[in-house]
Amino acid sequence: MSYIQVPAEVDENLLKEMEEMGFPRNRAIRAIWHSKATTSVEAAVNWIVDHEADPDIDEPLMVTKVCFLCLYK
């Protein structure tokens, strides 16, 4: 099985709401992803409060996914 690193995908509505609140895009993506927020930004905002000192908080979040197409190369 092959694995690849891809940018994390999160709910666009939650991402937009967090950006409108003033959070940088990468920070908001990390917060939504790690907090598993699905219906409101509350958990994501709480995640940011708990992790604001993380050195990589504003870096793009890459996640591992199975690459099914890679299996046929």
C-alpha positions in Angstrom: 0.0 0.0 0.0 1.3 3.5 -0.8 0.8 6.6 1.3 1.1 10.3 0.4 1.1 13.5 2.3 -1.7 15.9 1.4 -3.1 19.2 2.8 -5.7 18.6 5.5 -9.3 19.2 4.4 -11.7 20.8 6.8 -15.3 22.2 6.6 -15.1 25.3 4.5 -17.9 27.0 6.4 -16.1 26.6 9.7 -12.8 27.7 8.1 -14.4 30.8 6.7 -16.0 31.6 10.1 -12.6 31.3 11.9 -10.9 33.4 9.3 -13.6 36.1 9.8 -12.8 35.9 13.5 -9.2 36.9 12.6 -7.5 33.5 12.8 -4.8 32.8 10.2 -5.8 30.2 7.7 -3.2 27.5 8.6 -3.9 28.0 12.3 -7.7 27.6 11.8 -7.2 24.5 9.6 -5.1 22.9 12.4 -7.6 23.8 15.0 -10.6 22.5 13.1 -8.7 19.3 12.2 -7.3 18.5 15.6 -10.5 19.4 17.5 -12.6 17.4 15.1 -15.0 20.4 14.9 -17.9 19.7 12.7 -20.8 22.0 13.6 -19.3 25.0 15.4 -15.9 26.7 15.9 -16.1 26.5 19.7 -13.9 23.4 20.0 -11.5 24.8 17.4 -11.1 28.0 19.3 -10.5 26.1 22.5 -7.8 24.0 20.7 -6.1 27.2 19.7 -6.1 28.5 23.3 -4.5 25.2 24.4 -1.9 25.1 21.6 -1.1 28.7 20.8 2.5 28.2 21.9 3.1 25.2 19.5 6.0 26.1 17.2 4.2 24.8 14.1 0.7 26.2 14.7 0.9 28.4 11.6 2.5 25.8 9.3 0.4 24.1 6.7 -1.1 20.8 8.1 -0.2 17.8 6.0 -1.9 14.5 6.7 -1.2 11.0 5.5 -3.7 9.3 3.1 -3.7 6.1 1.2 -2.9 6.6 -2.5 -4.9 4.1 -4.4 -3.8 5.4 -7.8 -0.2 4.9 -6.7 -0.9 1.1 -6.4 -1.3 0.9 -10.2 2.0 2.5 -11.2 
